[in-house]
Amino acid sequence: MAPGREGTCERRRWDAELTGRIRQVHDEPGGIYGSPRVHSVLKCEGVHASRKRVERLIRQAGLAGIASWAFRCAR
C-alpha cells in the first residue's frame, strides 16, 4: 500500500457502515430528514461523525430531505 494510505480501507468500511445507518435514520420518518437532523440523531446515538461527512454520504447515497416550507400554502 502507498505511504499515507493505510487508513483508506478502514475509512471506506466506516463510510459504508455509516451510510447504512444514515439510510435508516433518513427513512424512519418517511424520508423527510435532511443532513442537519440526521447528524443530530446520530450525535444523540453516540455516533461520532462530522457534519460534513454526513452531508457527503447523504449526497453520495442520493438521499435528500424535504424542506418544511414546501408544505405551506401559497397565498
C-alpha positions as CSV (number, residue, x, y, z in Angstrom):
1,M,0.0,0.0,0.0
2,A,1.2,3.5,-0.7
3,P,2.6,5.6,2.1
4,G,-0.1,7.6,3.9
5,R,-2.9,5.4,2.5
6,E,-3.1,2.9,5.4
7,G,-6.4,4.2,6.7
8,T,-8.2,4.3,3.4
9,C,-9.8,0.8,3.6
10,E,-10.8,1.5,7.2
11,R,-12.4,4.8,6.2
12,R,-14.3,3.2,3.3
13,R,-15.5,0.5,5.6
14,W,-16.7,3.0,8.2
15,D,-18.3,5.2,5.5
16,A,-20.3,2.1,4.2
17,E,-21.4,1.3,7.8
18,L,-22.3,4.9,8.4
19,T,-24.2,5.2,5.1
20,G,-26.4,2.2,6.2
21,R,-27.2,3.9,9.5
22,I,-27.9,7.2,7.7
23,R,-30.3,5.5,5.4
24,Q,-32.2,4.0,8.4
25,V,-32.4,7.4,10.2
26,H,-33.4,9.1,6.9
27,D,-36.2,6.6,6.1
28,E,-37.7,6.2,9.6
29,P,-39.8,9.4,9.4
30,G,-40.7,8.9,5.8
31,G,-37.6,10.3,4.2
32,I,-38.1,13.9,5.3
33,Y,-34.9,14.3,7.4
34,G,-32.1,16.2,5.8
35,S,-28.4,16.3,6.8
36,P,-28.8,18.6,9.9
37,R,-31.4,16.4,11.6
38,V,-29.7,13.1,10.5
39,H,-26.4,14.4,12.0
40,S,-28.3,15.4,15.2
41,V,-29.9,12.0,15.6
42,L,-26.5,10.2,15.0
43,K,-24.9,12.5,17.6
44,C,-27.6,11.7,20.1
45,E,-27.0,8.0,19.5
46,G,-23.3,8.5,20.2
47,V,-22.1,8.1,16.6
48,H,-19.0,10.4,16.1
49,A,-19.1,11.7,12.6
50,S,-18.6,15.3,11.3
51,R,-21.5,17.2,9.8
52,K,-19.6,17.5,6.5
53,R,-19.0,13.7,6.4
54,V,-22.7,13.1,7.0
55,E,-23.6,15.6,4.2
56,R,-21.2,13.9,1.8
57,L,-22.5,10.5,2.5
58,I,-26.1,11.6,2.1
59,R,-25.2,13.2,-1.3
60,Q,-23.4,10.0,-2.4
61,A,-26.3,7.9,-1.4
62,G,-28.7,10.1,-3.4
63,L,-30.8,11.0,-0.3
64,A,-32.5,14.3,0.2
65,G,-34.7,15.8,2.9
66,I,-37.9,17.7,2.3
67,A,-37.9,21.4,3.2
68,S,-40.7,22.3,5.7
69,W,-41.6,25.4,3.6
70,A,-42.6,23.1,0.7
71,F,-45.8,22.2,2.6
72,R,-47.1,25.7,3.1
73,C,-49.9,27.1,1.1
74,A,-49.1,29.9,-1.4
75,R,-51.1,33.0,-0.9
